[in-house]
Amino acid sequence: MIKFRDGFYADVRVETVFTTSIKYRDGALEESKNTTLKKAFLRVFDGDMWYYASTYKLNDLQGELDRLYENASADKKIADNTTVKRFEVNKADVKKFKANCVKNTSLSEKAEMLTGKFALLKSEHLKMFVALYADKYTEIEFYSSKGAEIKYDFQLCGIRFNASFADGENNFTAGLSKSGDCISKIHISEEEVVSFVEECEKFLYAKPVTAGEYPVILSPETTGVFAHESFGHKSEADFMIGDETMRREWAIGKKVGSDILSIYDSGLEDGSGYRPYDDEGTRAKKTYLIKNGVLSGRLHSASTATDLNEDVTGNARAVSCDFEPIVRMTSTIVEAGTLTKDELFAGVKHGYFIKDYKHGSGMSTFTIAPNFAYEIVDGKIGDPVKIAVITGNVFETLNLIDGLSDKAEIISSVFGGCGKMEQMPLHVSFGGPYVRISKMSVQ
């Protein structure tokens, strides 16, 4: 039982993390292992400074906490501190994944999800393939001096096939992957593998685009990375602390996008962004960042909420117990619109469809490097094309969105994640509908 001292705010976060990692290269096993780690992160706040400790010595949490207290100075009025007032006092025990925990599936069964597809990776142009399985099951305990007592779990798993193809000077590399919060959601069918190989073969001979400005339709996956990179990071409130120019540029109530555009962030969505409580014990909630084209909110920790005199949002997250919580996204989603997918494409005489991406980045100006991309001709998907990047000014592009399909998809991944400062990769999810943008720079 942890004993907290008067005159301070303090909290303790304990994580028990089980992981699996399996890797094959060209059919040969390179890695197959399970690991379990347990660690804690402790914080003490005396009203002026934060004091941190990270430890594997879980039998000495009280000692670690007491050593932090000795470095701090007690404040009899700590309960009146504006940051401390924002810390929620939640009590919960939410074990969502006990029944279908990835720990209950053997290494051999997990490996079979990969090896059972190797015979389908057939092509005279296939030069190399890597097959990956990964999972992570985490149990969290959180206690605070205000009385919070929270226990919850989350998990993520996935498989991925990376393949490289070549024919003379033509080459193409792509991946087929599926991630979810339980093993039953990540099976890739034989038909999907065969279709993937056939599509890669076509892209060996894809024609390059003529650089210019064109209408573009983004898939749900590309919509998600666009929202994450071009706008999500802008919504993390710590970017605005001490930056008056950014605070003016991103003032709540400002018109920043098309009337049909709404973007929200929520830790309540299933998948790799699911977190019912953040790492300060704040309950997850749905926060609209843009509502009908108007800047409506931003993401906060207790500290940034205090600095900007706004409410906490449940977005204080740490990549592990090695780090303190900072403001991070969870699941960042563009809300669906009213058009069917066919109606959305029918509105493009000549443009491009971005099916997926290699990578994306951006703040005021964003850049997405597509992988699978197709020409759109007379409202129909045409031939595969080679596109280096699509790029644009964030504000301009948000206002050029003129169509949204009527179904949104949320994309999860156990492979990689979001990077910020030294904390990476943090698991997040993103997504949305198919999005039509009337004009983008295609290079």
PyMOL commands that set and color helices and strands:
alter all, ss='L'
color gray80, all
select helices_A, chain A and resi 58-71+78-80+82-86+102-104+107-115+118-120+183-185+190-203+220-235+237-239+244-249+302-307+341-346+394-399
alter helices_A, ss='H'
color red, helices_A
select strands_A, chain A and resi 9-25+28-45+50-55+91-94+126-144+149-167+170-180+207-208+212-218+263-266+287-291+294-295+316-317+326-327+331-334+350-354+357-362+365-370+373-377+380-386+390-393+401-404+409-411+418-420+423-426+429-432+435-442
alter strands_A, ss='S'
color yellow, strands_A
deselect
rebuild
show_as cartoon
